[in-house]
Amino acid sequence: MDGPLEEGKEWEDETKTETLDQCLWPSEQPSAPSAKDLRPLGKITSDMPTELEEPAVSSGTVDFDCGEGTLAKEPKTAEFSLADHLSDRIVPLVKYLDGKMMKSVKPELAGSYVELVRSRTKAKVAVAEEVAERVAILTFECATMTVTLQAQEEQLWAKELECAEL
């Protein structure tokens, strides 16, 4: 048989399977003892069954870490949950911010520094909106005054020209 079917043949003890940078080789161990090998030597007694069922045990083991690939070289690290990360990073930050708040605010008004920053931010946003509104109003008034001033200047020039002609 030639072609792809011939390439797919497997020979005993020469099978290699690769999955995700791990290779699986059958180990070279002697086969498991059969039920006949487990019988005591000597007479067969009447209370012992003549035929024992053979257990369904694999005769080989699989070596998952064969030393090839990146997974065999990488050290195993412990997984951290989100709660571990938060407790390691956030709790000290909140304590630090609360300490800053105690220094900058009267103790009877003390809450959380985060709340203080949040209220200051809201105040800044409100002021920025008021300033933007005021700028728009003043810009409109300036444009209106400029047009009015130009009209008055034109009238003044016209009157000066009339006076100059007299």
Rosetta silent file (secondary structure, phi, psi, omega in degrees, C-alpha in Angstrom):
SEQUENCE: MDGPLEEGKEWEDETKTETLDQCLWPSEQPSAPSAKDLRPLGKITSDMPTELEEPAVSSGTVDFDCGEGTLAKEPKTAEFSLADHLSDRIVPLVKYLDGKMMKSVKPELAGSYVELVRSRTKAKVAVAEEVAERVAILTFECATMTVTLQAQEEQLWAKELECAEL
SCORE:     score description
SCORE:     0.000 S_00000001
   1 L     0.000  125.919  178.863    0.000    0.000    0.000 S_00000001
   2 L  -113.010  161.447  175.170    1.450    3.360   -1.019 S_00000001
   3 L   102.839 -155.669 -174.043    0.336    6.899   -0.215 S_00000001
   4 H   -66.954  -27.070 -179.005   -1.188    8.461    2.859 S_00000001
   5 H   -68.670  -34.215 -179.562   -2.378    5.190    4.384 S_00000001
   6 H   -68.938  -35.010  178.619    1.143    3.852    4.628 S_00000001
   7 H   -67.128  -26.567 -176.671    2.291    6.984    6.490 S_00000001
   8 L   -81.868   -1.125  179.929   -0.489    6.473    9.054 S_00000001
   9 L   -66.482  144.856  176.206    0.796    3.079   10.225 S_00000001
  10 L  -116.597  133.643  177.129    1.798    2.813   13.852 S_00000001
  11 L  -104.230  143.006 -176.955    4.497    0.472   15.007 S_00000001
  12 L   -60.802  136.161  179.873    4.430   -0.874   18.542 S_00000001
  13 L    63.732   13.826  175.639    6.617    1.111   21.027 S_00000001
  14 L  -123.021   12.429 -176.972    7.457    3.685   18.338 S_00000001
  15 L   -83.680  131.100  177.327    4.345    5.851   18.646 S_00000001
  16 L  -128.145  129.276  179.285    4.910    9.491   19.510 S_00000001
  17 E  -119.268  130.632  178.884    2.028   11.913   20.070 S_00000001
  18 E  -114.298  129.691  175.632    2.564   15.687   20.268 S_00000001
  19 E  -141.390  120.542  174.873    0.033   18.040   21.835 S_00000001
  20 L    48.885   55.710  178.510    0.658   21.694   22.720 S_00000001
  21 L    62.010   22.633  174.300    4.437   21.385   23.011 S_00000001
  22 E  -120.897  139.446  177.902    4.150   18.218   25.083 S_00000001
  23 E  -115.102  145.328 -177.569    5.222   14.872   23.803 S_00000001
  24 E  -116.421  117.589  176.652    3.818   11.565   24.933 S_00000001
  25 E  -118.079  138.709  173.476    6.042    8.488   24.813 S_00000001
  26 E   -66.487  137.435 -179.182    5.040    5.079   26.058 S_00000001
  27 L   -79.050  158.617 -177.814    7.232    4.213   29.029 S_00000001
  28 L  -101.208   79.667  178.834    9.431    1.206   28.959 S_00000001
  29 L  -120.739  153.040  177.098    8.103   -0.804   31.888 S_00000001
  30 L   -65.659  153.700 -178.328    7.380   -4.490   32.062 S_00000001
  31 L   -66.198  157.855 -178.761    3.767   -5.436   31.481 S_00000001
  32 L   -66.977  146.766  179.984    1.414   -5.775   34.446 S_00000001
  33 L   -66.215  143.227  179.746    1.228   -9.245   36.033 S_00000001
  34 L   -83.937  173.098 -179.171   -1.674  -11.348   34.849 S_00000001
  35 L   -65.709  -30.772  179.753   -4.228  -13.070   37.077 S_00000001
  36 L   -68.030  -32.779  179.898   -2.457  -16.397   36.609 S_00000001
  37 L   -72.704  -19.323 -176.660    0.757  -14.928   38.037 S_00000001
  38 L   -87.723   -5.491  179.172   -1.097  -13.820   41.182 S_00000001
  39 L   -73.824  144.207  176.325   -2.188  -17.355   42.229 S_00000001
  40 L   -70.345  149.752  178.529   -0.376  -18.925   45.150 S_00000001
  41 L   -74.823  150.621  178.102    1.930  -21.784   44.349 S_00000001
  42 L   110.366 -152.162 -177.735    0.876  -25.251   45.362 S_00000001
  43 L   -69.883  150.822  171.738   -2.565  -26.852   45.515 S_00000001
  44 L   -93.148  120.616 -178.333   -5.656  -25.126   44.275 S_00000001
  45 L   -83.900  163.495 -175.790   -8.148  -25.126   47.112 S_00000001
  46 L   -72.747  -26.475 -178.812  -11.868  -25.564   46.601 S_00000001
  47 L   -83.256   -8.839  178.037  -12.769  -22.108   47.930 S_00000001
  48 L   -93.132  130.913  178.166  -10.502  -20.359   45.416 S_00000001
  49 L   -65.270  150.102 -177.618  -12.027  -19.846   41.989 S_00000001
  50 L   -76.757  -31.366 -179.946  -10.221  -21.556   39.181 S_00000001
  51 L  -120.248  123.182  174.835  -10.285  -18.542   36.877 S_00000001
  52 L   -98.235  142.523  176.436   -9.612  -15.019   38.094 S_00000001
  53 L   -75.044  137.770  177.661  -10.695  -12.051   36.038 S_00000001
  54 L   -80.537  133.325  178.920   -7.808   -9.987   34.776 S_00000001
  55 L   -69.382  150.136  179.241   -7.994   -6.371   35.868 S_00000001
  56 L   -88.325   78.194 -178.346   -8.254   -3.729   33.143 S_00000001
  57 L  -115.936  135.811  178.202   -4.963   -2.008   33.918 S_00000001
  58 L   -69.773  145.190 -177.817   -2.803   -0.295   31.339 S_00000001
  59 L   -88.518   -5.489 -179.014    0.612   -1.823   30.992 S_00000001
  60 L  -135.899  165.519  175.558    2.394    1.484   30.444 S_00000001
  61 L  -118.887  162.685 -178.344    2.444    5.016   31.744 S_00000001
  62 E  -110.176  129.998  177.761    2.678    8.267   29.849 S_00000001
  63 E   -94.925  108.277 -176.743    5.461   10.749   30.545 S_00000001
  64 L   -79.480  -28.381 -177.226    3.957   14.227   30.029 S_00000001
  65 L  -109.256   86.489 -174.721    7.126   16.192   30.723 S_00000001
  66 L   -91.925    3.278  174.967    9.674   14.729   28.335 S_00000001
  67 L    92.459    1.347  178.779   12.019   17.711   28.453 S_00000001
  68 L  -109.705  152.912  175.396   11.206   19.146   25.039 S_00000001
  69 L    88.616  171.397 -175.518    9.270   22.308   24.259 S_00000001
  70 H   -76.113  -29.023 -177.125    8.679   25.490   26.178 S_00000001
  71 H   -67.832  -30.188  179.888    6.329   24.032   28.799 S_00000001
  72 H   -72.150  -27.248 -176.548    9.032   21.752   30.163 S_00000001
  73 H   -90.103  -24.120 -176.520   11.402   24.705   30.667 S_00000001
  74 L   -75.486  137.226  176.060    8.939   27.192   32.187 S_00000001
  75 L   -73.413  148.598  178.644    8.671   27.292   35.982 S_00000001
  76 L   -79.010  129.497  178.937    5.281   26.578   37.433 S_00000001
  77 L  -116.676  152.270  179.745    3.718   29.706   38.970 S_00000001
  78 L   -79.217  144.817  177.665    0.797   29.990   41.317 S_00000001
  79 L   -84.651  139.721  177.750   -2.409   31.545   40.006 S_00000001
  80 L  -112.919  140.369  178.765   -3.696   34.666   41.760 S_00000001
  81 L   -88.572  171.200  178.942   -7.316   35.607   41.918 S_00000001
  82 H   -63.528  -35.873  179.462   -8.739   39.092   41.485 S_00000001
  83 H   -63.782  -39.646  177.141   -9.333   39.351   45.231 S_00000001
  84 H   -62.656  -44.010 -178.982   -5.626   38.725   45.913 S_00000001
  85 H   -63.941  -43.141  179.503   -4.677   41.392   43.401 S_00000001
  86 H   -64.846  -42.558 -178.172   -7.139   43.894   44.862 S_00000001
  87 H   -68.370  -31.741  179.742   -6.041   43.285   48.412 S_00000001
  88 H   -75.473  -32.322 -173.643   -2.379   43.661   47.448 S_00000001
  89 H  -105.233  -44.808 -169.498   -2.846   46.873   45.446 S_00000001
  90 H   -80.559  -43.153 -176.550   -6.044   48.660   46.395 S_00000001
  91 H   -59.230  -47.377  176.965   -6.130   48.369   50.188 S_00000001
  92 H   -63.253  -34.676  178.481   -2.751   50.110   50.701 S_00000001
  93 H   -64.285  -44.759  179.554   -3.780   52.791   48.204 S_00000001
  94 H   -64.432  -40.296  177.365   -7.032   53.506   50.052 S_00000001
  95 H   -62.236  -41.359  178.429   -5.175   53.653   53.374 S_00000001
  96 H   -62.542  -45.824 -179.302   -2.697   56.111   51.855 S_00000001
  97 H   -66.163  -37.374  176.351   -5.486   58.284   50.455 S_00000001
  98 H   -64.445  -37.615  176.556   -7.354   58.246   53.766 S_00000001
  99 H   -63.443  -41.726  176.981   -4.161   59.400   55.489 S_00000001
 100 H   -63.428  -39.376 -179.911   -3.830   62.280   53.034 S_00000001
 101 H   -62.489  -41.001 -179.129   -7.467   63.195   53.623 S_00000001
 102 H   -63.965  -31.254  179.340   -6.923   63.374   57.386 S_00000001
 103 H   -75.889  -30.549 -171.816   -4.077   65.844   56.834 S_00000001
 104 H  -100.485   -7.551 -175.286   -6.035   68.107   54.481 S_00000001
 105 L  -129.214  153.349  175.258   -9.526   68.182   56.053 S_00000001
 106 L   -64.354  141.804 -176.898  -10.911   68.960   59.472 S_00000001
 107 H   -59.093  -33.445 -178.740  -11.483   65.741   61.443 S_00000001
 108 H   -71.808  -20.475  178.068  -15.210   66.386   61.974 S_00000001
 109 H   -97.684    1.832 -173.341  -15.689   66.606   58.208 S_00000001
 110 L   -67.060  131.486  172.688  -13.478   63.623   57.535 S_00000001
 111 L  -132.018 -128.648  176.118  -14.880   60.930   55.314 S_00000001
 112 L  -101.445  143.223  178.026  -13.021   59.116   52.644 S_00000001
 113 H   -62.514  -33.727  178.351  -10.332   60.831   50.613 S_00000001
 114 H   -62.031  -42.011  177.765  -11.890   59.275   47.525 S_00000001
 115 H   -65.116  -38.873  178.427  -15.195   61.027   48.340 S_00000001
 116 H   -62.015  -46.573  179.139  -13.335   64.304   48.871 S_00000001
 117 H   -63.812  -40.758  179.901  -11.632   64.033   45.492 S_00000001
 118 H   -62.191  -43.696 -179.787  -14.924   63.059   43.863 S_00000001
 119 H   -67.672  -38.265  176.871  -16.715   66.113   45.300 S_00000001
 120 H   -63.624  -39.473  179.176  -13.862   68.407   44.254 S_00000001
 121 H   -64.738  -42.530  177.557  -14.016   66.967   40.743 S_00000001
 122 H   -61.565  -40.754  179.328  -17.776   67.549   40.572 S_00000001
 123 H   -64.336  -42.049  178.978  -17.249   71.137   41.718 S_00000001
 124 H   -63.864  -40.018  178.842  -14.567   71.690   39.063 S_00000001
 125 H   -64.596  -43.690  179.204  -16.844   70.262   36.364 S_00000001
 126 H   -62.438  -43.580  179.124  -19.716   72.520   37.465 S_00000001
 127 H   -64.981  -41.012  179.587  -17.433   75.582   37.484 S_00000001
 128 H   -62.763  -38.505  177.324  -16.026   74.633   34.077 S_00000001
 129 H   -65.537  -42.254  178.336  -19.566   74.407   32.659 S_00000001
 130 H   -64.083  -41.220  179.410  -20.442   77.823   34.116 S_00000001
 131 H   -64.397  -42.907  179.482  -17.234   79.313   32.727 S_00000001
 132 H   -62.681  -40.332  177.737  -17.924   77.847   29.284 S_00000001
 133 H   -64.902  -42.992  179.868  -21.451   79.293   29.352 S_00000001
 134 H   -65.278  -39.263  177.700  -20.135   82.702   30.463 S_00000001
 135 H   -62.493  -42.336  179.120  -17.482   82.662   27.700 S_00000001
 136 H   -62.846  -43.335  179.513  -20.176   81.942   25.114 S_00000001
 137 H   -63.458  -46.709 -179.102  -22.326   84.828   26.390 S_00000001
 138 H   -65.405  -36.313  177.495  -19.382   87.265   26.447 S_00000001
 139 H   -63.581  -42.966  178.023  -18.294   86.195   22.961 S_00000001
 140 H   -63.367  -45.043  179.110  -21.795   86.882   21.643 S_00000001
 141 H   -62.862  -39.061  179.270  -21.917   90.275   23.398 S_00000001
 142 H   -64.101  -44.068  178.616  -18.478   91.148   22.040 S_00000001
 143 H   -63.119  -41.265  178.971  -19.540   90.299   18.490 S_00000001
 144 H   -63.908  -45.233  179.943  -22.718   92.372   18.908 S_00000001
 145 H   -65.006  -37.304  179.835  -20.794   95.352   20.313 S_00000001
 146 H   -63.205  -44.613  178.552  -18.216   95.103   17.524 S_00000001
 147 H   -63.633  -43.211  179.216  -20.925   95.293   14.877 S_00000001
 148 H   -63.403  -43.155  179.905  -22.594   98.211   16.693 S_00000001
 149 H   -63.940  -41.194  178.933  -19.258  100.020   17.082 S_00000001
 150 H   -64.104  -39.351  178.366  -18.445   99.594   13.389 S_00000001
 151 H   -64.878  -40.806  179.328  -21.842  101.030   12.467 S_00000001
 152 H   -67.183  -38.605  178.548  -21.290  104.035   14.760 S_00000001
 153 H   -64.244  -39.960  178.538  -17.777  104.593   13.328 S_00000001
 154 H   -63.554  -41.219  177.730  -19.191  104.586    9.802 S_00000001
 155 H   -64.111  -40.308  179.740  -21.787  107.171   10.844 S_00000001
 156 H   -64.548  -42.939  178.708  -19.062  109.278   12.501 S_00000001
 157 H   -64.430  -39.304  179.513  -16.893  109.183    9.366 S_00000001
 158 H   -64.147  -40.909  179.515  -19.861  110.135    7.261 S_00000001
 159 H   -68.396  -38.515  178.198  -20.591  113.155    9.504 S_00000001
 160 H   -64.473  -37.542  178.779  -16.911  114.177    9.519 S_00000001
 161 H   -66.856  -37.156  177.276  -16.897  114.089    5.704 S_00000001
 162 H   -65.361  -40.932  179.657  -19.997  116.299    5.648 S_00000001
 163 H   -68.164  -34.935 -178.767  -18.356  118.762    8.023 S_00000001
 164 H   -70.027  -31.375  179.513  -15.186  118.770    5.955 S_00000001
 165 H   -74.182  -26.538 -179.040  -17.155  119.658    2.840 S_00000001
 166 L   -78.328    0.000    0.000  -18.767  122.658    4.523 S_00000001
